[in-house]
Amino acid sequence: MEYVEVLLPSICVAALFYFAMKALLNADRSERKAQAEAEREADQQIQEDLDAKNKAAGPADKE
């Protein structure tokens, strides 16, 4: 029983650390996914704006 009393605090701290790190890494993964999606949408919008500008300019203005 002495061993359990000695090891229990360390096991609890280790479990707490594990769950904290797991939550932190999951949050980071979600943030990276959201950032990539936002960048992809921004790039798509810029490309659509450039395509619309080129269509409006006509073939004579292209170099």
Residue frames as qw, qx, qy, qz and C-alpha x, y, z in Angstrom:
[[0.000, 0.884, 0.468, 0.000, 0.00, 0.00, 0.00],
 [0.353, -0.708, 0.094, 0.605, 2.95, 2.31, 0.60],
 [0.382, -0.031, 0.578, 0.720, 3.93, 2.11, -3.03],
 [0.112, 0.684, 0.637, 0.338, 0.50, 3.24, -4.20],
 [0.234, -0.905, -0.246, 0.257, 0.58, 6.21, -1.85],
 [0.406, -0.537, 0.319, 0.667, 4.00, 7.21, -3.15],
 [0.292, 0.058, 0.678, 0.671, 3.28, 6.71, -6.86],
 [0.168, 0.714, 0.680, -0.018, -0.30, 8.02, -7.00],
 [0.009, 0.859, 0.065, -0.507, 0.60, 11.75, -7.08],
 [0.178, -0.432, 0.619, 0.632, 3.11, 11.20, -9.88],
 [0.235, 0.302, 0.870, 0.312, 0.60, 9.16, -11.88],
 [0.130, 0.818, 0.513, -0.226, -2.05, 11.86, -11.45],
 [0.052, -0.774, 0.208, 0.595, 0.35, 14.60, -12.57],
 [0.226, -0.177, 0.786, 0.548, 1.42, 12.50, -15.56],
 [0.225, 0.537, 0.803, 0.130, -2.22, 11.93, -16.55],
 [0.061, 0.879, 0.256, -0.398, -2.99, 15.63, -16.19],
 [0.145, -0.597, 0.472, 0.632, 0.04, 16.51, -18.33],
 [0.285, 0.109, 0.861, 0.407, -1.00, 13.97, -20.97],
 [0.195, 0.718, 0.668, 0.006, -4.53, 15.36, -21.30],
 [0.032, -0.861, -0.016, 0.508, -3.29, 18.96, -21.31],
 [0.186, -0.428, 0.630, 0.621, -0.79, 18.24, -24.08],
 [0.275, 0.334, 0.859, 0.274, -3.40, 16.29, -26.05],
 [0.144, 0.849, 0.462, -0.210, -5.81, 19.23, -25.86],
 [0.116, -0.768, 0.243, 0.581, -3.06, 21.66, -26.84],
 [0.238, -0.194, 0.772, 0.557, -2.03, 19.63, -29.88],
 [0.245, 0.551, 0.786, 0.132, -5.64, 19.17, -31.00],
 [0.069, 0.894, 0.232, -0.378, -6.24, 22.91, -30.73],
 [0.162, -0.601, 0.481, 0.617, -3.09, 23.59, -32.76],
 [0.289, 0.117, 0.856, 0.412, -4.16, 21.10, -35.43],
 [0.197, 0.749, 0.631, -0.055, -7.59, 22.72, -35.67],
 [0.039, -0.859, 0.027, 0.510, -6.04, 26.20, -35.88],
 [0.226, -0.369, 0.666, 0.607, -3.69, 25.14, -38.68],
 [0.268, 0.389, 0.841, 0.263, -6.59, 23.59, -40.58],
 [0.112, 0.869, 0.426, -0.224, -8.69, 26.76, -40.23],
 [0.141, -0.741, 0.281, 0.593, -5.73, 28.95, -41.27],
 [0.281, -0.095, 0.786, 0.543, -5.10, 26.84, -44.37],
 [0.226, 0.620, 0.743, 0.111, -8.78, 27.05, -45.33],
 [0.015, 0.901, 0.179, -0.395, -8.80, 30.84, -44.89],
 [0.195, -0.561, 0.508, 0.624, -5.67, 31.20, -47.02],
 [0.298, 0.183, 0.845, 0.405, -7.14, 28.94, -49.70],
 [0.175, 0.793, 0.581, -0.062, -10.33, 31.03, -49.82],
 [0.079, -0.848, 0.083, 0.517, -8.33, 34.27, -49.97],
 [0.263, -0.318, 0.687, 0.598, -6.19, 32.95, -52.83],
 [0.274, 0.445, 0.816, 0.247, -9.29, 31.81, -54.68],
 [0.091, 0.888, 0.365, -0.266, -10.91, 35.24, -54.26],
 [0.155, -0.702, 0.349, 0.601, -7.77, 36.99, -55.53],
 [0.287, -0.036, 0.810, 0.510, -7.65, 34.68, -58.54],
 [0.226, 0.669, 0.706, 0.063, -11.33, 35.34, -59.31],
 [0.001, -0.895, -0.102, 0.434, -10.74, 39.10, -59.06],
 [0.211, -0.501, 0.570, 0.616, -7.76, 38.88, -61.44],
 [0.295, 0.253, 0.847, 0.363, -9.75, 36.77, -63.90],
 [0.160, 0.825, 0.526, -0.128, -12.62, 39.28, -63.84],
 [0.098, -0.819, 0.159, 0.543, -10.20, 42.16, -64.34],
 [0.268, -0.259, 0.728, 0.576, -8.54, 40.44, -67.30],
 [0.275, 0.508, 0.789, 0.208, -11.92, 39.72, -68.93],
 [0.063, 0.902, 0.319, -0.283, -12.98, 43.35, -68.47],
 [0.227, -0.654, 0.363, 0.624, -9.70, 44.65, -69.93],
 [0.753, 0.611, 0.049, -0.240, -10.22, 42.82, -73.18],
 [0.904, 0.079, 0.197, 0.371, -7.63, 41.26, -75.50],
 [0.426, 0.793, -0.027, 0.435, -6.18, 44.57, -76.73],
 [0.284, -0.866, 0.287, -0.297, -4.83, 45.55, -73.30],
 [0.922, -0.313, 0.200, 0.113, -3.00, 42.29, -72.67],
 [0.085, 0.819, -0.540, -0.173, 0.75, 42.19, -73.14]]
